[in-house]
């Protein structure tokens, strides 16, 4: 099994290509000039990040928080929920895959909120 319990394809590709429309996929809620600049930077991603088995993961021993991006076009909310179940705290942002660009103030407020919830 690979990422989030999904079966690993029998003949996996070495790299996942950059999507044809990275703005829609990753930066749909960001201001257009920033999204256009960011869309120049993605590179193909190794599929090993989806299929390699972890032998150790920080979330086993380090308190962690997961932010579900509800309008994410790259990683559906249901897949994020599977990942979020590993965390001690889960927060939701009504935004896309890159809340650091589209919802910076809301995202920046989360660490303090998470610290208060675990204190």
N, C-alpha and C positions, 0 to 999 in steps of 0.2 A: 504494500500500500504506500501511496505517496502523500502529497499535500492533502490535509484534511480528510484522510481516509480514501481518497480517490484512487482507483487502480492506475498503476503505471502502464502506459501504452507499451505493447510488445516491441515496437521499434521507435523509441522516442527520438525526437530531434535533439541535437546538441544545444541549440539556442532557440528561444522563443523570439520571433522577430518583433521589431517595433511596430505597433499598430499603424495602419494607414492614416488614421486620424487621431493622433495622440492628444489633441486638444479636447475632443469629445470624450475620449477614454479616461484621461487623467486630470484635466484642468478645466472642465466645463463650467464651473462656477467662478473661476478666477477672472479678474479683470482681463480683457482681451489682450492688451499689450504684454502683460506679464505672462499670460498663457502662451502667446506666440513665441516669446523668448524661451520659456521653459520647454516648449515642444521641440526645440532644436537640440536638446540635450539627451533624450533617452537613447540607449544603445540596446542591442539584443541582450536578453537575459538568459543565463544558463538555466536549462531545465532541471539541473541538479537541485536547484532550490525548491523545486516542486516534488522531486522524487527521492532524493537521498533520505535515508533514515537518520534521525537524530539519535546520538548516543547520550548527550547531555543537553539540557535546555535550562536557561536561567529561570524561566517561570516556575520550575520545580522548587527552587530554593529562594528566589528573590521576589518580594512582593511586586506584583505587576498590575498594570491597568491597560485595558484595551479600549480603543476608541472606534466604535462602529460608525462608518460614514454611510449614512442611509441612502445617499444618491450616487454611490460609487458605481461607475460603469466598468471598472476593471476587475473588481472583486465583489460579487453579489453579497448583499447583506446576509443571506443565509449561510454562505461560506464564512463570512466574518463572525457570525454567531458561533459557529463551531470553534473557531480560534479563540473567541472571547471567553468561552467556557473554561479555558485554562487559566484565566486571570482572576485575581482577587476582586477586582472592581471593573465594571463595564460602564462606559459613557457612550452617549450617542450624539452625533452631530448631523444635522440635516444638511449635508453637503456632499461634495464629490470626493474623489480619491486623494486629493491634495488639500486638506483643510488648512495646512500651513500657508497656502496662498489664498484660498477662498474664504476662510473663516479664522484669520489669525488671532483676533482678540478672544473669540470663543475657545479656540484651542489652547491659547496661552493661559487661560483661566483654569484649565483642567488640573494641572499639577497641584495647585494650591487646594483646589476642591478635593482632590484625591487624598492629599495629606491630611486634611481635616477629617475625612471620612474614616481614615485608618488610625487616627490618634485616639 
